[in-house]
Each structure stands twice: as structure tokens, then as C-alpha cells.
Amino acid sequence: MPSGEIEIARHVCGTPNIERQTQPISIAIETLAYDFLGQTHGGWENSDGAYGDFTFDVAERTITLDYNERHMESDYSQHVF
């Protein structure tokens, strides 16, 4: 990871405000990834676990998330007539 810092701008939830922070590049990338993950898969940390990979394609200026979520299900029914 290159050294140095970068400024990121984030929306402040519940307000029209934009918050700007200067962070080390590694922290800024982690922040971006968690924001992207929360936006696309809210609650990812719940259930039976989730896993995946982010792929940063600098030349194409894209970030791809391959996401897998585990589910354990239990269905119960009782009918009294």
C-alpha cells in the first residue's frame, strides 16, 4: 500500500452535510469498502456469516464486490383445528 494521505468526503446520515476527512490511504480504502458493503448489503455482519472480495481495477476506475452470505433456516408450523 502506498504511503501518504488522501481526503475523503462522506455524507453525514440524517443531514445534508458532507464531512471531509484526511486519512492514510489504507484507512481510506478500508472506509470506502465498509461504506460500499453497508450500502449494498446492510446487516452483512449478522446471520451465519458473510464473506467476499473487493477487486479494485484502477485502470477501469471500478470496484467490484463478490459477496457471499450464509443462511441457516428453520421453518416451524403448528395448526390446531
Backbone torsions as a table, in degrees:
resi	resn	phi	psi	omega
1	MET	NA	131.1	178.9
2	PRO	-66.9	148.1	176.0
3	SER	-79.8	168.5	179.9
4	GLY	118.7	176.7	-179.8
5	GLU	-126.0	160.4	-179.2
6	ILE	-142.0	147.3	176.6
7	GLU	-93.6	131.9	175.3
8	ILE	-120.0	150.5	178.0
9	ALA	-117.3	130.7	-178.9
10	ARG	-131.5	143.4	175.3
11	HIS	-71.3	136.9	176.8
12	VAL	-90.8	114.9	-175.2
13	CYS	-53.3	133.1	176.7
14	GLY	81.8	3.5	179.3
15	THR	-137.1	165.2	174.5
16	PRO	-86.0	6.6	-172.8
17	ASN	-80.9	150.1	172.9
18	ILE	-112.8	129.5	179.2
19	GLU	-103.5	131.3	178.8
20	ARG	-111.1	133.6	179.6
21	GLN	-135.9	142.6	172.6
22	THR	-101.0	125.4	-175.7
23	GLN	-135.9	157.0	169.0
24	PRO	-57.8	148.9	-176.6
25	ILE	-55.5	-42.4	-178.6
26	SER	-62.3	-39.9	179.0
27	ILE	-70.3	-38.9	178.9
28	ALA	-63.0	-40.7	177.9
29	ILE	-66.0	-42.4	177.7
30	GLU	-62.9	-42.9	178.2
31	THR	-60.7	-45.6	178.6
32	LEU	-59.9	-44.5	-179.4
33	ALA	-63.7	-45.1	178.9
34	TYR	-65.5	-37.2	176.7
35	ASP	-64.2	-43.6	178.7
36	PHE	-62.9	-44.4	179.4
37	LEU	-62.5	-45.2	178.9
38	GLY	-65.1	-34.1	179.6
39	GLN	-70.8	-37.8	-175.1
40	THR	-93.8	-26.1	-176.5
41	HIS	-143.2	64.7	178.3
42	GLY	-56.3	136.4	-178.2
43	GLY	84.0	14.2	-177.3
44	TRP	-56.8	-26.8	-176.7
45	GLU	-81.2	-6.8	179.4
46	ASN	-92.0	-177.4	176.7
47	SER	72.1	-143.9	-173.1
48	ASP	-99.2	18.8	176.8
49	GLY	105.3	151.0	176.8
50	ALA	-139.3	156.1	177.9
51	TYR	-153.4	161.8	179.1
52	GLY	172.6	-171.0	-177.0
53	ASP	-139.0	140.6	167.9
54	PHE	-98.7	136.5	174.1
55	THR	-120.0	119.1	178.7
56	PHE	-98.9	116.2	177.1
57	ASP	-107.0	96.8	-175.1
58	VAL	-64.5	-41.9	-178.1
59	ALA	-62.1	-39.9	-179.3
60	GLU	-89.0	-9.7	-178.7
61	ARG	59.3	45.3	179.2
62	THR	-129.0	156.4	171.5
63	ILE	-126.7	126.4	179.6
64	THR	-114.3	133.6	175.9
65	LEU	-112.3	119.2	170.1
66	ASP	-99.0	113.9	-168.7
67	TYR	-120.8	135.5	176.9
68	ASN	-129.2	133.2	179.7
69	GLU	-124.9	136.6	178.9
70	ARG	-97.7	143.2	178.5
71	HIS	-131.8	134.6	169.8
72	MET	-114.4	125.2	-176.2
73	GLU	-114.2	149.8	173.8
74	SER	-142.7	120.2	178.4
75	ASP	-113.4	130.1	-179.8
76	TYR	-132.2	139.0	175.0
77	SER	-138.5	143.3	172.2
78	GLN	-135.8	132.6	-179.2
79	HIS	-128.0	121.4	177.4
80	VAL	-114.8	125.0	-179.6
81	PHE	-115.0	NA	NA
